[in-house]
Amino acid sequence: MDHVMTEQDSTGSKLRWLWLAALVIALDLGTKAVASAMLSYGVPVPVMPLFNLTLLHNTGAAFSFLADAAGWQRWFFVVLALVVSVVLVGWLRGLGRNETWTAIAITLILGGALGNVYDRVMHGYVVDFLHFYWQDYHFPAFNLADTAITIGAGMLILDMFRKPSDESGRSSDSK
């Protein structure tokens, strides 16, 4: 017997993943608050070889892109992240009931984007504190929001390679 999926079934089933975005935001803001309270700005705290906790403030985007701009970038990145967030929620609403992998990826990106938006609005910068290095090379510091965005984007990229497309251009997902 075929199940006829109502619009409520298809939209509600994937919007339920918004709890994951909320969890990412809570963990991100919580760890940023702890880092800000316990770390001195710019002073590395060794945790293990190749990894320090180092409190830094990023007024730019990824890899401090536009960090030296005159301040307009703060609101540009806020508006950009909010527009992307609306698009992501729309995408999430439109997912089929078997597209769980994609729903998780989207909500990770959404949670990370909103965690960093909070920082930009409230502080004028994003709090970063995870600092990896190798000898004299230091990878730019980042936070849990950045990690969620990266994992979500990686999942979407992997999904492009693991999901065959049919003739109509729709993709099938067996999760």
BALOBA-1460 file (C-alpha; in Angstrom, 3 decimals):
// residues 175
<rec num="1" residu="m" x="0.000" y="0.000" z="0.000"/>
<rec num="2" residu="d" x="1.353" y="3.411" z="-0.995"/>
<rec num="3" residu="h" x="1.616" y="6.058" z="1.671"/>
<rec num="4" residu="v" x="0.484" y="9.467" z="0.516"/>
<rec num="5" residu="m" x="2.683" y="12.020" z="2.223"/>
<rec num="6" residu="t" x="0.945" y="15.236" z="3.148"/>
<rec num="7" residu="e" x="2.771" y="18.553" z="3.051"/>
<rec num="8" residu="q" x="2.824" y="18.540" z="6.864"/>
<rec num="9" residu="d" x="4.514" y="15.099" z="6.859"/>
<rec num="10" residu="s" x="7.293" y="16.198" z="4.528"/>
<rec num="11" residu="t" x="7.990" y="19.592" z="6.105"/>
<rec num="12" residu="g" x="7.519" y="18.724" z="9.747"/>
<rec num="13" residu="s" x="9.624" y="15.612" z="9.489"/>
<rec num="14" residu="k" x="12.801" y="17.547" z="8.645"/>
<rec num="15" residu="l" x="12.132" y="20.706" z="10.639"/>
<rec num="16" residu="r" x="12.299" y="18.474" z="13.685"/>
<rec num="17" residu="w" x="16.083" y="18.505" z="13.141"/>
<rec num="18" residu="l" x="16.189" y="22.147" z="14.230"/>
<rec num="19" residu="w" x="16.920" y="20.842" z="17.752"/>
<rec num="20" residu="l" x="20.405" y="20.024" z="16.437"/>
<rec num="21" residu="a" x="20.933" y="23.635" z="15.349"/>
<rec num="22" residu="a" x="19.806" y="24.778" z="18.801"/>
<rec num="23" residu="l" x="22.235" y="22.333" z="20.426"/>
<rec num="24" residu="v" x="25.106" y="23.619" z="18.257"/>
<rec num="25" residu="i" x="24.258" y="27.213" z="19.231"/>
<rec num="26" residu="a" x="24.079" y="26.355" z="22.948"/>
<rec num="27" residu="l" x="27.361" y="24.411" z="22.942"/>
<rec num="28" residu="d" x="29.077" y="27.078" z="20.860"/>
<rec num="29" residu="l" x="27.972" y="30.008" z="23.007"/>
<rec num="30" residu="g" x="28.675" y="28.072" z="26.203"/>
<rec num="31" residu="t" x="32.228" y="27.170" z="25.200"/>
<rec num="32" residu="k" x="32.874" y="30.728" z="24.001"/>
<rec num="33" residu="a" x="31.679" y="32.092" z="27.356"/>
<rec num="34" residu="v" x="33.932" y="29.674" z="29.255"/>
<rec num="35" residu="a" x="36.902" y="30.495" z="27.006"/>
<rec num="36" residu="s" x="36.304" y="34.239" z="27.419"/>
<rec num="37" residu="a" x="36.057" y="33.912" z="31.206"/>
<rec num="38" residu="m" x="39.030" y="31.595" z="31.728"/>
<rec num="39" residu="l" x="41.566" y="32.566" z="29.061"/>
<rec num="40" residu="s" x="43.641" y="35.710" z="28.725"/>
<rec num="41" residu="y" x="43.437" y="37.274" z="25.292"/>
<rec num="42" residu="g" x="46.161" y="36.033" z="22.952"/>
<rec num="43" residu="v" x="47.900" y="33.872" z="25.568"/>
<rec num="44" residu="p" x="48.191" y="30.238" z="24.418"/>
<rec num="45" residu="v" x="47.342" y="27.554" z="26.970"/>
<rec num="46" residu="p" x="48.948" y="24.267" z="25.884"/>
<rec num="47" residu="v" x="46.556" y="21.324" z="26.014"/>
<rec num="48" residu="m" x="48.544" y="18.727" z="24.079"/>
<rec num="49" residu="p" x="51.210" y="18.707" z="21.396"/>
<rec num="50" residu="l" x="49.937" y="20.591" z="18.346"/>
<rec num="51" residu="f" x="46.938" y="22.093" z="20.201"/>
<rec num="52" residu="n" x="46.443" y="25.141" z="22.425"/>
<rec num="53" residu="l" x="43.489" y="27.045" z="23.751"/>
<rec num="54" residu="t" x="44.058" y="30.649" z="22.677"/>
<rec num="55" residu="l" x="41.389" y="33.325" z="23.051"/>
<rec num="56" residu="l" x="41.185" y="35.507" z="19.950"/>
<rec num="57" residu="h" x="38.587" y="37.876" z="18.500"/>
<rec num="58" residu="n" x="37.904" y="37.695" z="14.771"/>
<rec num="59" residu="t" x="36.206" y="40.718" z="13.201"/>
<rec num="60" residu="g" x="36.421" y="39.116" z="9.758"/>
<rec num="61" residu="a" x="35.123" y="35.894" z="8.268"/>
<rec num="62" residu="a" x="36.871" y="32.559" z="7.841"/>
<rec num="63" residu="f" x="40.664" y="32.860" z="8.129"/>
<rec num="64" residu="s" x="40.150" y="36.497" z="9.242"/>
<rec num="65" residu="f" x="38.994" y="37.498" z="5.740"/>
<rec num="66" residu="l" x="38.205" y="41.259" z="5.832"/>
<rec num="67" residu="a" x="39.248" y="41.516" z="9.490"/>
<rec num="68" residu="d" x="41.123" y="44.736" z="8.715"/>
<rec num="69" residu="a" x="38.153" y="46.424" z="7.023"/>
<rec num="70" residu="a" x="36.733" y="49.611" z="8.514"/>
<rec num="71" residu="g" x="33.906" y="47.942" z="10.457"/>
<rec num="72" residu="w" x="31.272" y="47.597" z="7.730"/>
<rec num="73" residu="q" x="32.075" y="43.887" z="7.516"/>
<rec num="74" residu="r" x="30.413" y="43.223" z="10.879"/>
<rec num="75" residu="w" x="26.930" y="44.013" z="9.595"/>
<rec num="76" residu="f" x="27.647" y="42.609" z="6.145"/>
<rec num="77" residu="f" x="28.458" y="39.216" z="7.703"/>
<rec num="78" residu="v" x="25.424" y="39.429" z="10.013"/>
<rec num="79" residu="v" x="23.068" y="40.092" z="7.096"/>
<rec num="80" residu="l" x="24.768" y="37.459" z="4.931"/>
<rec num="81" residu="a" x="24.481" y="34.815" z="7.663"/>
<rec num="82" residu="l" x="20.828" y="35.668" z="8.307"/>
<rec num="83" residu="v" x="19.979" y="35.430" z="4.595"/>
<rec num="84" residu="v" x="21.835" y="32.108" z="4.345"/>
<rec num="85" residu="s" x="19.985" y="30.899" z="7.455"/>
<rec num="86" residu="v" x="16.604" y="31.672" z="5.882"/>
<rec num="87" residu="v" x="17.675" y="29.805" z="2.726"/>
<rec num="88" residu="l" x="18.845" y="26.845" z="4.823"/>
<rec num="89" residu="v" x="15.525" y="26.626" z="6.693"/>
<rec num="90" residu="g" x="13.700" y="26.761" z="3.352"/>
<rec num="91" residu="w" x="15.925" y="24.002" z="2.014"/>
<rec num="92" residu="l" x="15.316" y="21.965" z="5.168"/>
<rec num="93" residu="r" x="11.531" y="22.364" z="4.781"/>
<rec num="94" residu="g" x="11.692" y="21.074" z="1.232"/>
<rec num="95" residu="l" x="13.641" y="17.901" z="1.978"/>
<rec num="96" residu="g" x="12.066" y="14.521" z="1.425"/>
<rec num="97" residu="r" x="11.447" y="12.194" z="4.332"/>
<rec num="98" residu="n" x="14.477" y="10.015" z="3.461"/>
<rec num="99" residu="e" x="16.980" y="12.891" z="3.314"/>
<rec num="100" residu="t" x="18.132" y="12.694" z="6.924"/>
<rec num="101" residu="w" x="21.846" y="13.054" z="6.084"/>
<rec num="102" residu="t" x="21.150" y="16.325" z="4.272"/>
<rec num="103" residu="a" x="18.911" y="17.554" z="7.102"/>
<rec num="104" residu="i" x="21.678" y="16.968" z="9.632"/>
<rec num="105" residu="a" x="24.214" y="18.741" z="7.414"/>
<rec num="106" residu="i" x="21.936" y="21.746" z="6.948"/>
<rec num="107" residu="t" x="21.156" y="22.065" z="10.651"/>
<rec num="108" residu="l" x="24.854" y="21.869" z="11.567"/>
<rec num="109" residu="i" x="25.582" y="24.729" z="9.171"/>
<rec num="110" residu="l" x="22.561" y="26.682" z="10.431"/>
<rec num="111" residu="g" x="23.537" y="26.288" z="14.091"/>
<rec num="112" residu="g" x="27.111" y="27.314" z="13.400"/>
<rec num="113" residu="a" x="26.093" y="30.337" z="11.355"/>
<rec num="114" residu="l" x="23.686" y="31.557" z="14.049"/>
<rec num="115" residu="g" x="26.231" y="30.971" z="16.827"/>
<rec num="116" residu="n" x="28.680" y="33.252" z="15.037"/>
<rec num="117" residu="v" x="25.936" y="35.790" z="14.216"/>
<rec num="118" residu="y" x="25.211" y="36.102" z="17.931"/>
<rec num="119" residu="d" x="28.862" y="36.990" z="18.558"/>
<rec num="120" residu="r" x="28.959" y="39.553" z="15.755"/>
<rec num="121" residu="v" x="25.790" y="41.283" z="16.962"/>
<rec num="122" residu="m" x="26.645" y="41.220" z="20.679"/>
<rec num="123" residu="h" x="30.428" y="41.739" z="20.581"/>
<rec num="124" residu="g" x="31.331" y="42.997" z="17.105"/>
<rec num="125" residu="y" x="33.619" y="39.990" z="16.616"/>
<rec num="126" residu="v" x="33.557" y="36.208" z="16.763"/>
<rec num="127" residu="v" x="35.206" y="34.529" z="19.746"/>
<rec num="128" residu="d" x="37.743" y="31.914" z="18.639"/>
<rec num="129" residu="f" x="39.791" y="29.730" z="20.952"/>
<rec num="130" residu="l" x="40.681" y="26.386" z="19.340"/>
<rec num="131" residu="h" x="44.239" y="26.732" z="18.082"/>
<rec num="132" residu="f" x="46.129" y="24.018" z="16.199"/>
<rec num="133" residu="y" x="49.717" y="24.397" z="15.051"/>
<rec num="134" residu="w" x="52.626" y="22.479" z="13.585"/>
<rec num="135" residu="q" x="56.096" y="23.797" z="14.402"/>
<rec num="136" residu="d" x="55.986" y="27.441" z="13.226"/>
<rec num="137" residu="y" x="52.750" y="27.091" z="11.225"/>
<rec num="138" residu="h" x="49.626" y="28.126" z="13.111"/>
<rec num="139" residu="f" x="46.223" y="27.234" z="11.701"/>
<rec num="140" residu="p" x="43.770" y="30.117" z="12.262"/>
<rec num="141" residu="a" x="41.954" y="29.781" z="15.588"/>
<rec num="142" residu="f" x="38.318" y="28.725" z="15.373"/>
<rec num="143" residu="n" x="35.349" y="27.713" z="17.540"/>
<rec num="144" residu="l" x="32.619" y="25.069" z="17.735"/>
<rec num="145" residu="a" x="30.355" y="27.028" z="15.363"/>
<rec num="146" residu="d" x="33.089" y="26.931" z="12.722"/>
<rec num="147" residu="t" x="33.505" y="23.207" z="13.366"/>
<rec num="148" residu="a" x="29.776" y="22.571" z="12.881"/>
<rec num="149" residu="i" x="29.752" y="24.609" z="9.657"/>
<rec num="150" residu="t" x="32.762" y="22.677" z="8.336"/>
<rec num="151" residu="i" x="31.303" y="19.280" z="9.238"/>
<rec num="152" residu="g" x="27.946" y="20.207" z="7.694"/>
<rec num="153" residu="a" x="29.572" y="21.480" z="4.499"/>
<rec num="154" residu="g" x="31.719" y="18.349" z="4.315"/>
<rec num="155" residu="m" x="28.606" y="16.202" z="4.685"/>
<rec num="156" residu="l" x="26.922" y="18.076" z="1.810"/>
<rec num="157" residu="i" x="29.994" y="17.607" z="-0.379"/>
<rec num="158" residu="l" x="30.142" y="13.886" z="0.449"/>
<rec num="159" residu="d" x="26.432" y="13.653" z="-0.301"/>
<rec num="160" residu="m" x="27.029" y="14.897" z="-3.859"/>
<rec num="161" residu="f" x="29.342" y="11.952" z="-4.487"/>
<rec num="162" residu="r" x="27.354" y="9.244" z="-2.742"/>
<rec num="163" residu="k" x="23.879" y="10.073" z="-4.028"/>
<rec num="164" residu="p" x="23.134" y="9.027" z="-7.630"/>
<rec num="165" residu="s" x="20.774" y="11.247" z="-9.564"/>
<rec num="166" residu="d" x="17.936" y="9.799" z="-11.592"/>
<rec num="167" residu="e" x="16.795" y="10.939" z="-15.030"/>
<rec num="168" residu="s" x="14.425" y="13.611" z="-13.704"/>
<rec num="169" residu="g" x="17.189" y="15.419" z="-11.856"/>
<rec num="170" residu="r" x="15.898" y="14.403" z="-8.431"/>
<rec num="171" residu="s" x="18.256" y="12.535" z="-6.177"/>
<rec num="172" residu="s" x="17.469" y="9.472" z="-4.155"/>
<rec num="173" residu="d" x="18.515" y="9.094" z="-0.549"/>
<rec num="174" residu="s" x="18.149" y="5.812" z="1.276"/>
<rec num="175" residu="k" x="18.777" y="6.950" z="4.864"/>
